[in-house]
Amino acid sequence: MKIVRSMEGILVNKINKILKLAIVLVILAIGVILINKTRTIGKITVENWDNIYNENNIRFYYSEEDNEKIKALSNLYSISEDTKKIDDKLERAIEVSRLLKTIIAYDVAEDSKGINGFDILREKTGYTTASARDVAIIYRDFLQSAGLKARVGEFRRTNAAKMKQKSYFVVEFWSEKYSKWIMIDFIHDGYFDNQGFPCSAIELLEGNIDALNYNGTTDVKKFSWRGKNINIKDALYTYTIAIDNTTDMKQSNTYITYVKDKKDIVMQFKGKDIRPTIYTQNKDLINKNPLDKTVDKDEKAYLVLMKKESANEKIEDNEYILGSFQNSKMIKNYYIKFNNDEFKKIREYSNITLEKGLNTIELSLDGENTISKIELNYK
């Protein structure tokens, strides 16, 4: 009987240990879920975005060959002179990408402060590598020095835990031959094509990448650069371009992001506030011919939020500047309703301090009727 009782005691102890271990594992699992949920998009999450711009009246800006910084690149390096002799613009773009690597190449690095190729290269004097963002801007400006209209693009996976948020920079140039933007993967000197027709970034984003052909030094569908970069497929959720693609960005500091799903609309990415961004689901806006400078009338006005910045004072993570735009311009004399307040007339810009919990921002042109609305949750 003593042996039986002893065995029963041992069995009970084992069961208790297993139960305690199970409880600990459940608590840890819940903790991980909560941490990941907090890290998903940061302290500010988008609950509702009734503010998607699906019209086609944004004017984009591009540098010309006679731009001072573009000419400075041409004078310092022979890339533009060597490649202008190539008639086929796609071949020219690929050759510029190859020659660029004799000057600077991509590696994991901190972004510079520069916003154009000349300034970034000057800041990177003595270096042979730079971040993907920096190399993309340098490549864009070399393409423009070689007679091509070009812009930087960025694929992003945003609606994920912070460590799973991915980014992949590319550059597009405008092709008169194909009447569309053609995307270049400058890291691998390559491009995608669909049955011989080169693809734009939007075509890559919307299509089946596995059904496309890749022309480059390495198949980016399978390759991860030095194990530090990501497969381009991991970032094919959204696509972001700048409104102002010039060397000084004096016309606009705002970006356009194409989203397939509203769940990908965010205020923060990889723990940092994103740049002022207009979200769209209109492919025609992203595909717009750079020579098309016409701006018609939008049906309504829209909100745009930008993180408040100051060199002289500390800015809290819930402080923003709010503006409104229509017909590709910031507008004056509109009305904003914040949370439970009444509509207030805004001359041009308004400071917004988000409160803990749900924040509702409504836009009106007459002080009565809401035409755009954003709901943000501040944790």
C-alpha positions as CSV (number, residue, x, y, z in Angstrom):
1,M,0.0,0.0,0.0
2,K,2.9,2.4,0.8
3,I,4.4,1.8,-2.6
4,V,1.0,2.5,-4.3
5,R,0.6,5.7,-2.3
6,S,4.1,6.7,-3.1
7,M,3.6,6.2,-6.8
8,E,0.3,8.1,-6.6
9,G,2.2,11.0,-4.9
10,I,4.8,11.0,-7.6
11,L,2.1,11.0,-10.3
12,V,0.3,13.9,-8.6
13,N,3.5,15.9,-8.4
14,K,4.3,15.3,-12.1
15,I,0.8,16.4,-13.0
16,N,1.1,19.6,-10.9
17,K,4.5,20.4,-12.5
18,I,3.0,19.9,-16.0
19,L,0.0,22.1,-15.1
20,K,2.3,24.8,-13.8
21,L,4.5,24.6,-16.9
22,A,1.4,24.8,-19.1
23,I,0.2,27.9,-17.2
24,V,3.6,29.5,-17.6
25,L,3.7,28.8,-21.3
26,V,0.2,30.2,-21.8
27,I,1.1,33.3,-19.9
28,L,4.3,33.7,-22.0
29,A,2.3,33.1,-25.2
30,I,-0.2,35.8,-24.2
31,G,2.7,38.1,-23.4
32,V,4.3,37.5,-26.8
33,I,1.0,38.1,-28.6
34,L,0.4,41.4,-26.7
35,I,4.0,42.5,-27.3
36,N,3.7,41.7,-31.0
37,K,0.3,43.5,-31.2
38,T,1.9,46.6,-29.6
39,R,4.8,46.4,-32.0
40,T,2.7,45.8,-35.0
41,I,2.4,49.4,-36.2
42,G,3.6,51.3,-33.1
43,K,1.8,53.4,-30.6
44,I,-0.6,54.8,-33.2
45,T,-2.8,52.5,-35.2
46,V,-5.3,53.3,-37.9
47,E,-8.9,52.2,-37.0
48,N,-10.6,53.9,-39.9
49,W,-9.4,55.9,-43.0
50,D,-12.2,57.4,-44.8
51,N,-9.7,59.6,-46.6
52,I,-8.4,57.6,-49.5
53,Y,-7.5,59.7,-52.5
54,N,-8.8,57.9,-55.6
55,E,-8.8,60.9,-57.9
56,N,-6.2,61.7,-60.5
57,N,-5.2,65.3,-60.0
58,I,-1.9,65.2,-58.3
59,R,0.9,66.9,-60.1
60,F,4.3,65.2,-59.9
61,Y,7.7,67.0,-60.3
62,Y,10.9,65.7,-61.9
63,S,14.4,67.1,-62.4
64,E,15.7,68.2,-65.8
65,E,19.1,67.5,-67.2
66,D,20.1,71.1,-66.8
67,N,19.4,71.0,-63.0
68,E,22.5,72.2,-61.1
69,K,22.9,69.0,-59.0
70,I,22.3,66.8,-62.1
71,K,24.9,68.6,-64.1
72,A,27.3,68.4,-61.2
73,L,27.0,64.6,-61.3
74,S,27.6,64.6,-65.0
75,N,30.7,66.7,-64.6
76,L,32.1,64.5,-61.9
77,Y,31.4,61.2,-63.4
78,S,31.3,59.9,-67.0
79,I,28.2,57.7,-66.5
80,S,25.8,59.9,-68.4
81,E,28.2,60.6,-71.2
82,D,29.0,56.9,-71.6
83,T,25.4,55.7,-71.5
84,K,23.7,58.3,-73.7
85,K,25.2,56.6,-76.7
86,I,22.8,53.6,-76.0
87,D,19.6,54.2,-77.9
88,D,17.4,51.6,-76.1
89,K,16.5,53.2,-72.9
90,L,16.0,50.0,-71.0
91,E,19.5,48.9,-71.9
92,R,20.7,52.4,-71.0
93,A,19.1,52.2,-67.6
94,I,20.6,48.8,-66.9
95,E,24.1,50.0,-68.0
96,V,23.8,53.0,-65.7
97,S,23.0,50.6,-62.8
98,R,26.1,48.5,-63.6
99,L,28.4,51.5,-63.9
100,L,27.0,53.0,-60.7
101,K,28.5,50.0,-58.8
102,T,32.0,51.3,-59.7
103,I,31.2,54.4,-57.6
104,I,29.0,53.1,-54.8
105,A,27.0,50.0,-54.1
106,Y,24.2,48.8,-51.8
107,D,24.9,47.4,-48.3
108,V,23.1,47.6,-45.0
109,A,23.8,51.1,-43.7
110,E,22.2,54.1,-42.1
111,D,20.5,56.5,-44.4
112,S,22.3,59.8,-45.1
113,K,20.7,63.2,-44.7
114,G,20.9,64.0,-48.4
115,I,17.9,64.1,-50.7
116,N,19.8,64.1,-54.0
117,G,22.5,62.0,-55.5
118,F,25.2,64.7,-55.5
119,D,24.8,65.6,-51.8
120,I,24.6,61.9,-50.8
121,L,27.8,61.1,-52.6
122,R,29.5,64.1,-51.1
123,E,28.4,63.0,-47.7
124,K,29.6,59.4,-48.4
125,T,33.1,60.5,-49.6
126,G,35.5,57.7,-48.8
127,Y,32.7,55.1,-48.7
128,T,32.0,52.4,-51.3
129,T,28.6,51.4,-50.0
130,A,25.4,53.1,-48.9
131,S,21.8,52.2,-47.8
132,A,19.2,51.1,-50.3
133,R,17.4,54.4,-50.0
134,D,20.6,56.4,-50.7
135,V,21.7,54.3,-53.7
136,A,18.2,54.5,-55.1
137,I,18.3,58.3,-55.0
138,I,21.8,58.4,-56.5
139,Y,20.7,56.0,-59.3
140,R,17.6,58.1,-60.0
141,D,19.7,61.2,-60.5
142,F,22.2,59.4,-62.7
143,L,19.3,58.2,-64.8
144,Q,18.1,61.7,-65.1
145,S,21.6,62.9,-66.1
146,A,21.4,60.2,-68.8
147,G,18.2,61.7,-70.3
148,L,15.6,59.6,-68.5
149,K,12.7,60.7,-66.3
150,A,13.1,58.7,-63.1
151,R,11.7,58.3,-59.7
152,V,12.5,56.3,-56.5
153,G,9.9,53.7,-55.4
154,E,9.6,51.6,-52.2
155,F,7.7,48.4,-51.7
156,R,6.6,47.9,-48.1
157,R,5.0,45.3,-45.9
158,T,3.4,47.5,-43.2
159,N,0.6,45.5,-41.5
160,A,2.9,43.1,-39.5
161,A,4.9,42.9,-36.3
162,K,7.8,45.3,-36.3
163,M,10.4,42.7,-37.0
164,K,8.4,41.4,-40.0
165,Q,7.9,44.8,-41.6
166,K,9.8,44.8,-44.8
167,S,11.0,47.4,-47.3
168,Y,12.5,47.1,-50.8
169,F,13.7,50.1,-52.8
170,V,13.5,50.2,-56.6
171,V,13.8,52.9,-59.3
172,E,11.4,53.5,-62.3
173,F,12.0,55.4,-65.5
174,W,9.5,56.5,-68.0
175,S,9.5,54.6,-71.3
176,E,8.1,56.4,-74.4
177,K,8.4,53.1,-76.2
178,Y,6.1,51.2,-73.9
179,S,4.2,54.4,-72.7
180,K,4.6,53.4,-69.0
181,W,7.0,53.3,-66.1
182,I,9.6,50.5,-66.1
183,M,10.9,49.2,-62.8
184,I,14.6,48.6,-62.3
185,D,16.0,46.5,-59.5
186,F,19.3,48.4,-59.2
187,I,20.7,46.1,-56.6
188,H,20.9,43.2,-59.1
189,D,20.9,45.2,-62.3
190,G,17.6,43.6,-63.4
191,Y,14.0,44.0,-64.3
192,F,10.9,41.9,-64.6
193,D,9.0,41.2,-67.9
194,N,5.7,39.6,-68.8
195,Q,6.2,37.7,-72.0
196,G,8.8,40.1,-73.2
197,F,7.1,43.3,-72.0
198,P,9.0,45.1,-69.1
199,C,7.0,45.6,-66.0
200,S,6.2,48.6,-63.9
201,A,6.2,48.5,-60.1
202,I,2.4,48.4,-60.0
203,E,2.3,45.5,-62.5
204,L,4.7,43.6,-60.2
205,L,2.6,44.5,-57.1
206,E,-0.7,43.5,-58.7
207,G,0.6,40.5,-60.7
208,N,1.9,37.0,-59.9
209,I,5.6,37.5,-59.5
210,D,6.2,33.8,-60.0
211,A,4.7,34.0,-63.5
212,L,7.0,36.8,-64.5
213,N,10.5,36.5,-66.0
214,Y,13.4,38.2,-64.2
215,N,16.4,39.5,-66.1
216,G,19.3,40.3,-63.8
217,T,22.5,39.2,-62.2
218,T,20.6,37.1,-59.6
219,D,17.0,35.9,-59.4
220,V,15.6,38.2,-56.7
221,K,12.6,35.9,-56.2
222,K,15.0,33.5,-54.6
223,F,18.0,35.5,-53.5
224,S,18.5,37.4,-50.2
225,W,21.4,39.8,-50.4
226,R,24.1,38.7,-48.0
227,G,21.3,37.3,-45.8
228,K,20.7,40.8,-44.6
229,N,18.2,42.0,-47.2
230,I,14.8,40.5,-47.9
231,N,13.3,38.7,-50.8
232,I,11.4,41.3,-52.9
233,K,8.3,39.1,-52.6
234,D,8.2,39.8,-48.8
235,A,7.6,43.5,-49.4
236,L,4.9,43.4,-52.2
237,Y,2.1,44.9,-50.2
238,T,2.2,48.6,-50.8
239,Y,4.1,51.0,-53.1
240,T,5.3,54.5,-52.3
241,I,6.6,57.3,-54.5
242,A,7.4,60.9,-53.9
243,I,5.3,63.7,-55.4
244,D,8.5,65.8,-55.8
245,N,11.3,63.8,-57.5
246,T,13.6,66.8,-57.9
247,T,16.9,67.3,-56.3
248,D,15.7,69.9,-53.7
249,M,12.1,68.7,-53.1
250,K,10.9,72.3,-52.7
251,Q,7.6,71.7,-54.4
252,S,6.3,69.0,-52.0
253,N,7.4,66.9,-49.0
254,T,4.5,64.5,-49.4
255,Y,4.4,60.9,-50.7
256,I,1.8,58.8,-52.5
257,T,1.3,55.2,-51.3
258,Y,-0.7,52.7,-53.3
259,V,-2.4,50.1,-51.1
260,K,-4.3,47.0,-52.2
261,D,-5.9,46.6,-48.7
262,K,-6.9,49.3,-46.3
263,K,-5.3,47.3,-43.5
264,D,-1.9,48.3,-44.9
265,I,-2.6,52.0,-44.1
266,V,-0.3,53.0,-41.2
267,M,1.1,56.1,-39.4
268,Q,4.3,54.4,-38.3
269,F,6.8,52.0,-40.0
270,K,9.6,50.1,-38.3
271,G,9.0,52.1,-35.1
272,K,9.2,55.5,-36.8
273,D,6.6,58.0,-38.1
274,I,6.2,57.9,-41.8
275,R,6.6,60.9,-44.0
276,P,3.4,62.9,-44.9
277,T,1.5,60.4,-47.0
278,I,-1.5,60.4,-49.3
279,Y,-3.0,56.9,-49.6
280,T,-4.6,55.8,-52.8
281,Q,-6.1,52.7,-54.5
282,N,-6.0,54.3,-57.9
283,K,-3.4,52.7,-60.2
284,D,-3.8,55.4,-62.8
285,L,-2.4,58.0,-60.4
286,I,0.8,56.0,-59.8
287,N,1.1,55.2,-63.5
288,K,0.7,58.9,-64.6
289,N,2.8,60.1,-67.5
290,P,5.5,62.5,-66.1
291,L,4.8,64.8,-69.0
292,D,1.2,65.1,-68.0
293,K,1.0,68.3,-65.9
294,T,-2.7,68.9,-66.2
295,V,-4.6,69.2,-62.9
296,D,-8.4,69.1,-63.0
297,K,-10.8,69.7,-60.1
298,D,-11.1,67.1,-57.3
299,E,-14.5,66.1,-56.2
300,K,-13.7,66.9,-52.6
301,A,-10.8,67.9,-50.2
302,Y,-8.7,65.5,-48.2
303,L,-6.7,65.4,-44.9
304,V,-3.0,65.0,-44.6
305,L,-1.1,64.4,-41.4
306,M,2.6,65.1,-40.8
307,K,4.7,64.5,-37.7
308,K,5.5,67.7,-35.8
309,E,9.2,68.4,-35.8
310,S,11.3,71.0,-34.0
311,A,15.1,71.6,-33.6
312,N,14.5,73.7,-30.5
313,E,12.0,71.8,-28.4
314,K,11.1,68.3,-27.5
315,I,8.2,66.9,-29.5
316,E,6.0,64.2,-28.0
317,D,5.1,61.1,-30.1
318,N,1.5,62.2,-30.2
319,E,2.0,65.7,-31.7
320,Y,1.1,66.2,-35.3
321,I,0.4,68.9,-37.8
322,L,-2.8,68.7,-39.8
323,G,-3.5,70.1,-43.3
324,S,-5.9,69.7,-46.1
325,F,-5.4,69.5,-49.9
326,Q,-7.5,69.6,-53.1
327,N,-6.5,69.9,-56.7
328,S,-2.8,69.1,-55.9
329,K,-2.6,72.1,-53.5
330,M,-2.8,72.7,-49.8
331,I,-6.0,74.7,-49.1
332,K,-6.9,77.4,-46.7
333,N,-10.1,78.2,-44.7
334,Y,-11.5,74.8,-43.9
335,Y,-13.0,73.2,-40.8
336,I,-11.7,70.5,-38.5
337,K,-13.7,68.6,-35.8
338,F,-11.4,66.8,-33.3
339,N,-13.1,64.2,-31.1
340,N,-16.1,65.7,-29.4
341,D,-15.3,69.3,-30.1
342,E,-17.3,71.4,-32.5
343,F,-16.0,72.2,-36.0
344,K,-13.3,74.9,-35.9
345,K,-12.2,77.0,-38.8
346,I,-8.5,76.5,-39.8
347,R,-6.6,79.1,-41.7
348,E,-4.0,76.8,-43.1
349,Y,-2.5,74.3,-40.7
350,S,-3.5,73.0,-37.3
351,N,-1.6,71.4,-34.4
352,I,-3.1,68.1,-33.2
353,T,-2.2,66.3,-30.0
354,L,-3.7,62.8,-30.0
355,E,-5.3,61.7,-26.8
356,K,-5.0,58.2,-25.2
357,G,-7.5,55.9,-26.9
358,L,-9.6,56.6,-30.0
359,N,-9.1,59.9,-31.8
360,T,-11.5,61.1,-34.5
361,I,-10.5,63.8,-37.0
362,E,-13.2,65.1,-39.4
363,L,-12.8,67.6,-42.3
364,S,-15.5,69.9,-43.6
365,L,-15.5,72.8,-46.1
366,D,-18.6,74.4,-44.7
367,G,-18.4,73.7,-41.0
368,E,-21.3,71.3,-41.1
369,N,-20.9,68.4,-43.5
370,T,-18.0,65.9,-43.0
371,I,-16.3,65.0,-46.3
372,S,-13.2,63.1,-44.9
373,K,-12.6,61.3,-41.7
374,I,-9.7,59.6,-39.9
375,E,-9.8,57.5,-36.7
376,L,-6.5,56.8,-34.9
377,N,-5.9,54.8,-31.7
378,Y,-3.1,56.2,-29.6
379,K,-1.8,53.7,-27.0
